Amino acid sequence: EKVLPSTTKDQIESMIQSGLSIFGEHGALAFKCGATRRFKTPNNERVRLQSTDPYADSVAAFETAAKAFFETKVARFDGDLFETTCHAKLEVQSDTMDAESYCKPLCQAFRSAAQKASNDMVGADAVGIDELKDQIRVKEECVRMAQVSLEACASDWKSLEVFKSELTELSAIIDSRFADVRSAMRALDDATDQLDDLEGDLEEQEKALEEAITLLDDAIGEQADAKTVLAGAKDKETGLKEEIGKATSELGRLTAELKDAERASNLVDKLKVTVEAVMELMDGFAEAALREP
């Protein structure tokens, strides 16, 4: 690779001036580098360019001058020096963009045209410093992006490791909880079976209770009947006792009378009648007692 001398500031200014020549004596700034074709002088004189597209005509004029320069001069194009010189000449602010002026894009178009003319005439074996700088910037940007990508990959890998660890832990927790769920389901099934058995027992007890209630109701009814019968029997017994008492009194009286021999014959008949009456009462009481439940 051949190392060539760089273009000088004077050479650059000469090429730039060739491109700006179409704007005439009033210069490119008066016409805002092609943004307008007319303007008024301080004396209210109207000035108008003949070119219908002064910006494009200026670029074409510069391309012709740059091609002619590099055909006769073997030099490496210095793009940074060219941009600085052009911006100073056309009063361009590097960090701003004036929408009403074409001066900044005009300098960029001049620079690209000069770089192309230099590359075409110098040859493939001689690389301009501007191109070398561009290549270096590209390589540096590639390295920077690769470094950023590497750092991003490292960060992502760490995140994946953490995620893997958390996923493993969560998987173990899920397995444990699933085992707990299965155990709980088995316990629930057992409890359900026991509940079914208990319900069956309760149903049987309920039936037995209903039967007992029925029997109790029957017994209560029978008890009431028995009480009624017993009360009647008791009343009869009381009446019988009273009759027996009367008969006993009568027997006592008659017995006393029997002692009186003189009255014995008359009393025998009365005693017989009284005894028969008592016997009838005793028979009636016996029959009533046999009929009691």
C-alpha positions as CSV (number, residue, x, y, z in Angstrom):
1,E,0.0,0.0,0.0
2,K,1.5,3.4,-1.1
3,V,1.6,6.3,1.4
4,L,0.7,9.5,-0.5
5,P,0.8,13.1,0.6
6,S,-2.5,14.7,1.8
7,T,-4.3,17.5,0.1
8,T,-3.4,20.9,1.5
9,K,-5.7,23.7,2.6
10,D,-4.9,25.8,-0.4
11,Q,-5.7,23.0,-2.8
12,I,-9.0,22.3,-1.0
13,E,-10.0,26.0,-1.0
14,S,-9.3,26.1,-4.8
15,M,-11.6,23.2,-5.4
16,I,-14.3,24.7,-3.2
17,Q,-14.1,28.0,-5.0
18,S,-14.5,26.2,-8.3
19,G,-17.8,24.7,-7.1
20,L,-19.1,28.1,-5.8
21,S,-18.3,30.0,-8.9
22,I,-21.8,29.6,-10.3
23,F,-23.1,31.9,-7.6
24,G,-21.2,34.9,-9.1
25,E,-19.8,37.9,-7.5
26,H,-22.3,38.0,-4.7
27,G,-21.2,34.6,-3.5
28,A,-23.0,31.4,-2.2
29,L,-24.0,32.9,1.1
30,A,-26.2,35.5,-0.6
31,F,-28.2,32.7,-2.2
32,K,-28.0,30.4,0.9
33,C,-25.9,27.9,-1.1
34,G,-28.8,27.3,-3.6
35,A,-31.8,27.5,-1.2
36,T,-33.0,30.6,-3.2
37,R,-32.3,31.9,-6.7
38,R,-32.8,35.6,-5.9
39,F,-32.1,38.2,-3.2
40,K,-32.1,42.0,-2.7
41,T,-28.9,44.0,-2.2
42,P,-28.7,46.7,0.5
43,N,-29.6,49.2,-2.3
44,N,-32.8,47.2,-3.1
45,E,-31.3,45.9,-6.2
46,R,-32.8,42.6,-7.3
47,V,-30.3,39.9,-8.1
48,R,-31.4,36.7,-9.8
49,L,-29.4,33.6,-10.8
50,Q,-29.8,32.2,-14.3
51,S,-29.5,28.6,-13.0
52,T,-32.7,26.9,-12.3
53,D,-31.0,24.6,-9.7
54,P,-28.0,26.4,-8.4
55,Y,-27.3,23.7,-5.7
56,A,-27.0,20.9,-8.3
57,D,-25.0,23.1,-10.7
58,S,-22.6,24.0,-7.9
59,V,-22.1,20.3,-7.1
60,A,-21.5,19.5,-10.8
61,A,-18.9,22.3,-11.1
62,F,-17.1,21.0,-8.0
63,E,-17.0,17.4,-9.3
64,T,-15.4,18.7,-12.5
65,A,-12.8,20.7,-10.6
66,A,-12.0,17.8,-8.2
67,K,-11.7,15.3,-11.1
68,A,-9.3,17.7,-12.9
69,F,-7.3,18.1,-9.7
70,F,-6.8,14.5,-8.9
71,E,-6.0,13.7,-12.6
72,T,-2.9,16.0,-12.3
73,K,-2.0,15.6,-8.6
74,V,-1.3,12.4,-6.8
75,A,-2.5,13.1,-3.3
76,R,-4.4,11.5,-0.5
77,F,-7.7,13.3,0.1
78,D,-8.0,14.7,3.7
79,G,-11.7,14.6,4.4
80,D,-11.5,16.1,7.9
81,L,-9.5,19.1,6.7
82,F,-11.8,19.6,3.8
83,E,-14.9,19.7,6.0
84,T,-13.3,22.1,8.4
85,T,-12.3,24.4,5.5
86,C,-15.7,24.3,3.8
87,H,-17.6,24.9,7.0
88,A,-15.5,27.9,7.8
89,K,-15.9,29.4,4.3
90,L,-19.7,28.9,4.2
91,E,-20.2,29.8,7.9
92,V,-21.7,26.4,8.7
93,Q,-22.3,25.4,12.4
94,S,-21.3,21.7,12.7
95,D,-23.7,21.0,15.6
96,T,-26.8,22.7,14.1
97,M,-28.9,22.4,10.9
98,D,-30.3,25.5,9.2
99,A,-33.4,24.6,7.3
100,E,-33.3,27.8,5.3
101,S,-29.8,27.2,4.0
102,Y,-28.2,24.4,1.8
103,C,-24.6,25.3,2.9
104,K,-24.1,22.3,5.2
105,P,-25.3,19.7,2.8
106,L,-23.4,21.4,0.0
107,C,-20.1,20.9,2.0
108,Q,-21.0,17.2,2.5
109,A,-21.7,16.8,-1.2
110,F,-18.4,18.5,-2.1
111,R,-16.5,16.2,0.3
112,S,-18.1,13.0,-1.1
113,A,-17.4,14.1,-4.7
114,A,-13.7,14.9,-3.8
115,Q,-13.3,11.5,-2.1
116,K,-14.7,9.7,-5.1
117,A,-12.5,11.6,-7.5
118,S,-9.5,10.8,-5.3
119,N,-10.3,7.1,-5.1
120,D,-10.9,6.8,-8.8
121,M,-7.6,8.5,-9.8
122,V,-5.2,7.3,-7.2
123,G,-6.1,3.6,-7.6
124,A,-6.9,0.6,-5.5
125,D,-3.4,0.2,-4.1
126,A,-3.4,3.7,-2.5
127,V,-5.9,4.4,0.1
128,G,-6.8,7.9,1.2
129,I,-6.4,8.9,4.8
130,D,-10.1,9.7,5.0
131,E,-11.0,6.3,3.8
132,L,-8.5,4.8,6.3
133,K,-10.1,6.8,9.1
134,D,-13.5,5.6,7.9
135,Q,-12.3,2.0,8.0
136,I,-10.8,2.5,11.4
137,R,-14.1,4.0,12.7
138,V,-16.0,1.1,11.2
139,K,-13.7,-1.4,12.8
140,E,-13.8,0.4,16.1
141,E,-17.6,0.5,16.0
142,C,-17.6,-3.2,15.2
143,V,-15.4,-3.9,18.2
144,R,-17.5,-1.7,20.4
145,M,-20.7,-3.4,19.3
146,A,-19.1,-6.8,19.8
147,Q,-18.1,-5.8,23.3
148,V,-21.6,-4.5,24.0
149,S,-23.0,-7.8,22.7
150,L,-20.5,-9.8,24.7
151,E,-21.4,-7.9,27.9
152,A,-25.1,-8.3,27.1
153,C,-24.6,-12.0,26.5
154,A,-22.7,-12.3,29.8
155,S,-25.5,-10.5,31.6
156,D,-28.1,-12.6,29.9
157,W,-26.2,-15.7,30.8
158,K,-26.1,-14.7,34.5
159,S,-29.8,-14.0,34.3
160,L,-30.4,-17.4,32.8
161,E,-28.3,-19.1,35.5
162,V,-30.4,-17.3,38.2
163,F,-33.6,-18.2,36.3
164,K,-32.4,-21.8,36.0
165,S,-31.7,-22.0,39.8
166,E,-35.1,-20.4,40.6
167,L,-36.8,-22.8,38.1
168,T,-35.1,-25.8,39.7
169,E,-36.2,-24.6,43.2
170,L,-39.7,-23.9,42.0
171,S,-39.9,-27.3,40.3
172,A,-39.0,-29.0,43.6
173,I,-41.6,-26.9,45.4
174,I,-44.2,-27.8,42.9
175,D,-43.4,-31.5,43.2
176,S,-43.6,-31.2,47.0
177,R,-46.9,-29.4,46.9
178,F,-48.3,-31.9,44.4
179,A,-47.4,-34.7,46.8
180,D,-49.2,-32.7,49.6
181,V,-52.2,-32.3,47.3
182,R,-52.3,-36.1,46.6
183,S,-52.0,-36.8,50.3
184,A,-54.8,-34.4,51.1
185,M,-57.0,-35.9,48.4
186,R,-56.5,-39.4,49.9
187,A,-57.4,-38.1,53.4
188,L,-60.4,-36.5,51.9
189,D,-61.5,-39.7,50.3
190,D,-61.1,-41.6,53.6
191,A,-63.1,-38.9,55.4
192,T,-65.8,-39.1,52.7
193,D,-66.0,-42.9,53.2
194,Q,-66.2,-42.5,57.0
195,L,-68.9,-39.9,56.6
196,D,-70.8,-42.3,54.3
197,D,-70.5,-45.0,56.9
198,L,-71.6,-42.6,59.7
199,E,-74.6,-41.5,57.6
200,G,-75.6,-45.2,57.2
201,D,-75.3,-45.8,60.9
202,L,-77.3,-42.7,61.6
203,E,-80.0,-43.8,59.2
204,E,-80.2,-47.2,61.0
205,Q,-80.3,-45.5,64.4
206,E,-83.0,-43.1,63.1
207,K,-85.1,-46.1,62.0
208,A,-84.6,-47.8,65.4
209,L,-85.5,-44.6,67.2
210,E,-88.7,-44.2,65.1
211,E,-89.6,-47.8,66.0
212,A,-88.9,-47.1,69.7
213,I,-91.0,-44.0,69.5
214,T,-93.9,-46.0,67.9
215,L,-93.6,-48.6,70.6
216,L,-93.4,-46.0,73.3
217,D,-96.5,-44.3,71.9
218,D,-98.3,-47.7,71.9
219,A,-97.1,-48.4,75.4
220,I,-98.2,-45.0,76.6
221,G,-101.6,-45.7,75.1
222,E,-101.8,-49.1,76.7
223,Q,-100.6,-47.6,80.0
224,A,-103.4,-45.0,79.9
225,D,-105.9,-47.8,79.2
226,A,-104.4,-49.8,82.1
227,K,-104.6,-46.9,84.4
228,T,-108.2,-46.4,83.5
229,V,-109.0,-50.1,84.0
230,L,-107.1,-50.2,87.3
231,A,-108.9,-47.1,88.5
232,G,-112.2,-48.8,87.8
233,A,-111.0,-51.9,89.5
234,K,-109.9,-49.9,92.5
235,D,-113.3,-48.2,92.7
236,K,-115.0,-51.6,92.5
237,E,-112.6,-52.9,95.2
238,T,-113.4,-50.0,97.4
239,G,-117.1,-50.6,96.9
240,L,-116.7,-54.3,97.6
241,K,-114.7,-53.6,100.7
242,E,-117.5,-51.4,101.9
243,E,-120.1,-54.1,101.2
244,I,-117.9,-56.7,103.0
245,G,-117.6,-54.3,105.9
246,K,-121.3,-54.0,106.0
247,A,-121.7,-57.7,105.8
248,T,-119.1,-58.3,108.5
249,S,-120.9,-55.9,110.7
250,E,-124.1,-57.7,110.0
251,L,-122.4,-61.0,110.7
252,G,-121.1,-59.7,114.0
253,R,-124.5,-58.4,114.9
254,L,-126.1,-61.7,114.0
255,T,-123.5,-63.7,115.8
256,A,-124.3,-61.7,118.9
257,E,-127.9,-62.4,118.4
258,L,-127.2,-66.2,118.0
259,K,-125.9,-66.2,121.5
260,D,-129.4,-65.5,122.5
261,A,-130.8,-69.0,122.3
262,E,-134.3,-67.7,122.4
263,R,-133.9,-65.9,119.1
264,A,-131.8,-68.6,117.4
265,S,-134.5,-70.0,115.3
266,N,-135.3,-66.7,113.7
267,L,-131.7,-65.7,113.3
268,V,-130.7,-68.7,111.3
269,D,-132.6,-67.7,108.3
270,K,-131.2,-64.1,108.5
271,L,-127.7,-65.5,108.9
272,K,-128.2,-67.7,105.9
273,V,-129.3,-64.8,103.7
274,T,-126.5,-62.6,104.9
275,V,-123.9,-65.4,104.2
276,E,-125.3,-65.9,100.7
277,A,-125.1,-62.2,100.0
278,V,-121.5,-62.1,101.2
279,M,-120.6,-65.1,99.0
280,E,-122.1,-63.4,96.0
281,L,-120.1,-60.3,96.7
282,M,-116.9,-62.5,97.0
283,D,-117.7,-64.3,93.7
284,G,-118.2,-61.0,91.9
285,F,-114.9,-59.6,93.3
286,A,-113.1,-62.8,92.2
287,E,-114.5,-62.6,88.7
288,A,-113.5,-58.9,88.4
289,A,-110.0,-59.7,89.6
290,L,-109.6,-62.5,87.0
291,R,-110.7,-60.1,84.2
292,E,-108.0,-57.5,85.1
293,P,-105.0,-57.4,82.6
